[in-house]
Amino acid sequence: MPARTALDELGEDGSFKRQDAAWRSWISKEEGAKFPPEDNRYHLYVAYACPWAHRALITRAVKGLEKVISVTIVMPVWQRTKPEDKDDKHSGWVFADADREAYPNTAGLGGPFPASLAENEEEPEFGVKTVREFYERANDKDGKYTVPILWDKKNKTIVSNESSEIIRMLNSEFNEFAENPDVDLYPDDMIKNIEAANEWIYSTINNGVYRCGFATSQKAYDAAIEELTASFDRVEDILSRQRYIAGDKFTLADIRLFVTLLRFDEVYVVYFKTNTRTVASSPNMLNYLREIYQMPGIKETVNMDQIKTHYYASHPDLNRWSIIPKGCDFVALLEKPHDRDHQPKKAKH
């Protein structure tokens, strides 16, 4: 989920704190498992815009699970989910609705934004209009209506809405159906390094950009941007000495890092005030992103138009009129050749 929700919190110092996901079941090959791996049993609800959901789309593509796990992509611009109730202020993801007219942002300004796009679909399970309604149909008691959602079409329930666990399941539990079963994005001999990288990258980069953007005090912002800048430089240094963030093999840690860095220059630098650094001016990082973007299947998961539209149009408190900046055409930079195969390595510090 690439934004704060009603259940995310602000600390007394104005710092942004993200609430954990509530649905945390696991797909397992063990006998008697409630959620065994099966072909065409599970469905993903995702947003092109959301970095957390984007992780799942990339992992699905890299493993070759497009024919095994179906997907529905929600619309990019958040809307009020109970517009008939003036006391209900929740805004969130909505599904494509070909019968609805274009609409403004949740403050009634900007746009209008289309209610249906060629890349987005109506909700196939219940025919509901919002992700909130989908959760409510699944008897959700948590009230944090996020994507991605891994849905069990057989048991009619949510398996998980925790992206870090969904991508591990996609990596390991569907190999008998996958086109690329030999691709292991979470190898046993690298788990320690992967999790060590995930720990600092999540807190200071993945979530760090939100800690900057949603801070409500200068003190909180200053703390977040200092940590983000230091970690940004740390990534650039690591990538000068090794090919990927956890070692010499592409892993889930790279997918988790890629989705944030992909959005950095076009969105976070402007919108979340993370303007101490840019990916475009960081040669090792840019080269790294080019290689990942050009891997088979990954380019097709990137929709920068929907990424930008979501961020700039979904939070009127940050951008009242939902003006979408033209930007630097960052994707064009990713289309240029990389030279990762011949990258000189520096001595380790």
C-alpha positions as CSV (number, residue, x, y, z in Angstrom):
1,M,0.0,0.0,0.0
2,P,1.7,3.2,-1.1
3,A,0.0,5.6,1.2
4,R,-1.2,6.2,4.7
5,T,-4.6,4.8,5.7
6,A,-7.0,5.6,8.5
7,L,-5.3,3.0,10.7
8,D,-1.8,4.1,10.1
9,E,-0.6,6.3,12.9
10,L,1.3,9.5,13.6
11,G,3.6,9.6,16.6
12,E,3.5,12.4,19.1
13,D,6.6,13.8,17.3
14,G,4.8,13.9,14.0
15,S,6.5,10.7,12.7
16,F,4.6,8.3,10.3
17,K,4.1,4.7,11.6
18,R,2.7,2.0,9.4
19,Q,0.3,-0.6,10.8
20,D,1.1,-4.3,10.1
21,A,-1.0,-6.4,7.8
22,A,-3.7,-8.6,9.4
23,W,-4.1,-11.5,7.0
24,R,-1.1,-13.8,7.4
25,S,-1.9,-17.3,6.3
26,W,0.5,-19.4,4.2
27,I,0.2,-21.6,1.2
28,S,1.8,-24.9,2.0
29,K,2.4,-28.3,0.3
30,E,2.1,-30.1,3.7
31,E,-0.7,-32.7,3.8
32,G,-3.9,-31.3,5.1
33,A,-2.9,-27.7,4.5
34,K,-5.8,-25.3,4.3
35,F,-4.2,-23.5,1.4
36,P,-2.3,-26.0,-0.8
37,P,-0.7,-24.8,-4.0
38,E,-3.0,-25.4,-7.0
39,D,-3.2,-24.2,-10.6
40,N,-5.8,-21.5,-11.1
41,R,-7.0,-21.5,-7.5
42,Y,-5.5,-18.2,-6.3
43,H,-6.0,-14.7,-7.5
44,L,-4.1,-11.5,-6.9
45,Y,-5.6,-8.1,-6.4
46,V,-3.0,-5.4,-7.0
47,A,-2.3,-1.9,-8.2
48,Y,0.3,-0.9,-10.7
49,A,0.8,2.2,-8.6
50,C,1.5,0.5,-5.3
51,P,5.1,-0.6,-4.6
52,W,4.0,-3.3,-2.2
53,A,1.6,-4.8,-4.8
54,H,4.2,-4.3,-7.5
55,R,6.5,-6.7,-5.6
56,A,3.9,-9.4,-6.2
57,L,3.5,-8.6,-9.9
58,I,7.2,-8.8,-10.5
59,T,7.7,-12.1,-8.6
60,R,4.7,-13.6,-10.4
61,A,6.3,-12.6,-13.7
62,V,9.9,-13.7,-12.9
63,K,8.6,-17.1,-11.7
64,G,6.4,-17.5,-14.8
65,L,3.1,-17.8,-12.9
66,E,1.0,-15.6,-15.1
67,K,-1.1,-18.6,-16.3
68,V,-1.3,-20.1,-12.8
69,I,-2.3,-17.1,-10.7
70,S,-4.9,-14.7,-12.2
71,V,-4.8,-11.0,-11.4
72,T,-7.1,-7.9,-11.1
73,I,-5.5,-4.5,-11.3
74,V,-7.4,-1.7,-9.4
75,M,-7.7,1.9,-10.6
76,P,-4.9,4.3,-9.7
77,V,-6.8,7.2,-8.1
78,W,-8.3,6.8,-4.7
79,Q,-11.9,7.6,-4.0
80,R,-14.2,7.9,-1.1
81,T,-15.4,4.4,-0.3
82,K,-18.6,5.4,1.5
83,P,-19.5,8.6,-0.3
84,E,-23.1,8.4,0.9
85,D,-22.0,8.6,4.6
86,K,-20.7,12.1,5.3
87,D,-19.1,11.0,8.5
88,D,-17.1,8.2,6.9
89,K,-13.9,9.8,5.6
90,H,-12.1,6.7,4.3
91,S,-10.6,6.9,0.8
92,G,-9.0,4.0,-1.0
93,W,-8.6,1.8,-4.0
94,V,-11.5,1.3,-6.4
95,F,-12.1,-1.2,-9.2
96,A,-12.7,-0.2,-12.8
97,D,-16.4,0.8,-13.5
98,A,-17.3,1.3,-17.1
99,D,-20.7,2.6,-16.2
100,R,-19.3,5.4,-14.0
101,E,-18.4,8.9,-15.3
102,A,-15.0,10.4,-14.8
103,Y,-14.5,11.9,-11.3
104,P,-12.4,14.5,-9.4
105,N,-10.1,13.7,-6.5
106,T,-11.6,13.1,-3.0
107,A,-11.8,16.8,-2.3
108,G,-13.9,17.3,-5.4
109,L,-11.0,19.0,-7.3
110,G,-8.6,18.2,-10.1
111,G,-9.1,15.7,-12.9
112,P,-11.5,14.5,-14.0
113,F,-10.0,11.0,-13.8
114,P,-11.5,8.1,-15.8
115,A,-13.4,5.4,-14.0
116,S,-12.2,2.7,-16.3
117,L,-9.0,2.1,-18.2
118,A,-7.9,-0.6,-20.6
119,E,-5.3,-1.9,-18.2
120,N,-7.7,-2.2,-15.2
121,E,-10.6,-4.5,-14.5
122,E,-13.9,-4.8,-12.7
123,E,-13.9,-6.9,-9.6
124,P,-14.5,-10.6,-10.7
125,E,-15.5,-12.3,-7.4
126,F,-18.3,-10.2,-5.9
127,G,-18.8,-7.5,-8.5
128,V,-18.1,-4.8,-5.8
129,K,-16.8,-1.3,-6.6
130,T,-14.2,-0.8,-3.9
131,V,-11.4,-2.8,-2.3
132,R,-13.0,-1.8,1.0
133,E,-16.2,-3.6,0.0
134,F,-14.1,-6.6,-1.1
135,Y,-12.6,-6.8,2.4
136,E,-16.0,-6.5,4.0
137,R,-17.4,-9.3,1.9
138,A,-14.4,-11.4,3.2
139,N,-15.5,-10.5,6.8
140,D,-12.4,-8.5,7.5
141,K,-12.4,-7.1,11.0
142,D,-9.1,-5.1,10.7
143,G,-10.3,-2.2,8.5
144,K,-7.1,-1.6,6.6
145,Y,-8.1,-2.1,3.0
146,T,-4.8,-2.5,1.2
147,V,-3.3,-4.3,-1.8
148,P,-1.9,-6.7,-2.6
149,I,-4.5,-9.3,-1.7
150,L,-3.9,-13.0,-2.3
151,W,-7.3,-14.6,-2.6
152,D,-8.4,-18.2,-2.5
153,K,-11.1,-18.7,-5.1
154,K,-12.0,-22.1,-3.7
155,N,-12.5,-21.2,-0.1
156,K,-13.6,-17.7,-0.9
157,T,-11.3,-16.0,1.6
158,I,-8.2,-13.9,1.8
159,V,-5.0,-15.9,2.3
160,S,-2.7,-13.0,2.8
161,N,-2.3,-9.2,2.4
162,E,1.3,-9.1,3.6
163,S,3.4,-8.5,0.5
164,S,6.7,-9.7,1.9
165,E,5.1,-13.1,2.6
166,I,3.1,-13.3,-0.6
167,I,6.3,-12.9,-2.7
168,R,8.0,-15.7,-0.7
169,M,5.0,-18.0,-1.4
170,L,5.1,-17.2,-5.1
171,N,8.8,-17.9,-5.1
172,S,8.6,-21.3,-3.5
173,E,5.2,-22.9,-3.4
174,F,4.1,-23.0,-7.0
175,N,7.2,-24.5,-8.7
176,E,5.3,-27.5,-10.0
177,F,3.1,-25.1,-12.1
178,A,5.7,-22.4,-12.8
179,E,7.3,-21.8,-16.2
180,N,10.6,-20.9,-14.3
181,P,10.7,-23.4,-11.4
182,D,14.5,-23.3,-11.2
183,V,14.5,-19.6,-10.5
184,D,15.0,-19.3,-6.7
185,L,14.7,-15.7,-5.4
186,Y,15.1,-16.7,-1.8
187,P,17.9,-19.4,-1.8
188,D,18.8,-21.0,1.5
189,D,22.4,-20.0,1.4
190,M,21.5,-16.3,1.0
191,I,18.6,-15.9,3.4
192,K,20.8,-14.3,6.1
193,N,22.1,-11.7,3.7
194,I,18.6,-11.1,2.1
195,E,17.0,-10.5,5.5
196,A,19.8,-8.3,6.7
197,A,19.4,-6.1,3.6
198,N,15.6,-6.1,3.9
199,E,15.7,-4.9,7.5
200,W,17.5,-1.6,6.9
201,I,16.1,-1.1,3.4
202,Y,12.5,-1.4,4.6
203,S,12.8,1.0,7.5
204,T,14.9,3.7,5.9
205,I,14.1,3.4,2.2
206,N,10.9,1.5,1.4
207,N,9.0,3.0,4.3
208,G,11.5,5.8,4.7
209,V,10.1,7.7,1.8
210,Y,6.7,7.7,3.5
211,R,8.2,8.7,6.8
212,C,9.5,11.8,4.9
213,G,6.4,12.5,2.9
214,F,3.8,12.0,5.7
215,A,5.8,13.6,8.6
216,T,3.9,16.4,10.3
217,S,6.8,17.9,12.1
218,Q,10.2,19.2,11.0
219,K,11.9,17.1,13.6
220,A,10.3,13.9,12.2
221,Y,11.1,14.8,8.6
222,D,14.7,15.7,9.4
223,A,15.2,12.3,11.2
224,A,13.7,10.4,8.3
225,I,15.5,12.2,5.5
226,E,18.9,11.8,7.2
227,E,18.3,8.1,7.5
228,L,17.0,7.8,3.9
229,T,20.0,9.8,2.5
230,A,22.5,7.6,4.4
231,S,20.9,4.4,3.2
232,F,20.7,5.7,-0.4
233,D,24.4,6.3,-0.3
234,R,24.9,2.9,1.2
235,V,23.0,1.3,-1.7
236,E,25.1,3.2,-4.2
237,D,28.3,2.0,-2.5
238,I,27.2,-1.6,-2.2
239,L,26.3,-1.7,-5.9
240,S,29.7,-0.4,-6.8
241,R,31.2,-3.5,-5.2
242,Q,28.7,-6.3,-6.0
243,R,26.0,-6.9,-8.6
244,Y,22.9,-7.2,-6.4
245,I,21.9,-5.8,-3.0
246,A,22.4,-9.1,-1.1
247,G,25.2,-10.6,-3.1
248,D,25.9,-11.8,-6.6
249,K,22.4,-13.2,-7.3
250,F,19.1,-11.5,-8.0
251,T,16.8,-12.1,-5.1
252,L,13.6,-10.9,-3.5
253,A,15.7,-8.2,-1.7
254,D,16.3,-6.7,-5.2
255,I,12.6,-6.8,-6.1
256,R,11.8,-5.0,-2.8
257,L,14.4,-2.3,-3.4
258,F,13.6,-1.9,-7.1
259,V,10.0,-0.9,-6.6
260,T,10.9,2.0,-4.4
261,L,13.9,3.2,-6.5
262,L,11.7,3.0,-9.6
263,R,9.3,5.6,-8.1
264,F,12.0,7.7,-6.5
265,D,12.8,10.4,-9.1
266,E,9.4,10.7,-10.7
267,V,7.4,10.8,-7.4
268,Y,9.2,10.8,-4.1
269,V,11.8,13.5,-4.9
270,V,8.9,15.9,-5.5
271,Y,6.0,14.6,-3.6
272,F,7.7,13.3,-0.4
273,K,10.5,15.8,-0.3
274,T,13.3,13.2,-0.7
275,N,15.3,15.6,-2.8
276,T,18.7,15.1,-1.2
277,R,19.5,12.4,-3.8
278,T,18.2,11.1,-7.2
279,V,18.6,7.8,-8.9
280,A,19.4,9.5,-12.2
281,S,22.6,11.0,-10.7
282,S,23.6,7.8,-9.0
283,P,25.4,5.8,-11.7
284,N,25.6,2.4,-10.0
285,M,22.0,2.5,-8.9
286,L,20.8,3.6,-12.3
287,N,22.7,0.8,-14.0
288,Y,21.3,-1.7,-11.5
289,L,17.7,-0.5,-12.2
290,R,18.3,-0.8,-15.9
291,E,19.4,-4.4,-15.6
292,I,16.3,-5.3,-13.5
293,Y,13.9,-3.4,-15.7
294,Q,15.2,-5.2,-18.8
295,M,14.9,-8.7,-17.3
296,P,12.2,-10.8,-19.0
297,G,8.7,-9.9,-17.8
298,I,9.6,-7.0,-15.5
299,K,9.1,-4.1,-18.0
300,E,5.5,-5.3,-18.5
301,T,4.7,-4.8,-14.8
302,V,5.8,-1.1,-14.9
303,N,3.1,1.5,-15.6
304,M,4.6,4.9,-14.7
305,D,1.5,6.8,-15.8
306,Q,-0.6,5.0,-13.2
307,I,2.2,5.3,-10.6
308,K,2.3,9.1,-11.0
309,T,-1.5,9.5,-11.3
310,H,-2.0,7.6,-8.1
311,Y,0.4,9.5,-5.9
312,Y,-0.3,13.0,-7.3
313,A,-4.1,12.6,-7.4
314,S,-5.0,10.5,-4.3
315,H,-3.9,12.8,-1.5
316,P,-5.5,16.3,-1.7
317,D,-3.9,17.3,1.5
318,L,-0.5,17.1,-0.3
319,N,-1.6,18.2,-3.7
320,R,-5.0,20.0,-3.6
321,W,-5.6,20.2,-7.3
322,S,-4.0,16.9,-8.2
323,I,-1.6,18.4,-10.7
324,I,0.6,15.7,-12.1
325,P,4.2,17.0,-12.9
326,K,5.6,16.1,-16.3
327,G,8.7,14.6,-14.8
328,C,12.0,13.4,-16.2
329,D,10.8,10.5,-18.3
330,F,12.6,8.2,-16.0
331,V,11.4,5.1,-17.8
332,A,13.3,6.3,-20.9
333,L,16.5,6.2,-18.9
334,L,15.8,2.5,-18.0
335,E,15.4,1.6,-21.6
336,K,19.1,2.4,-22.3
337,P,21.6,-0.4,-22.2
338,H,23.3,-1.4,-19.0
339,D,26.8,-2.8,-18.6
340,R,26.3,-4.8,-15.4
341,D,28.0,-7.8,-17.1
342,H,31.2,-5.9,-17.3
343,Q,31.0,-3.7,-14.3
344,P,34.4,-3.2,-12.6
345,K,34.4,-4.2,-8.9
346,K,35.9,-2.1,-6.2
347,A,37.7,-3.6,-3.3
348,K,35.5,-4.1,-0.3
349,H,35.9,-1.7,2.5
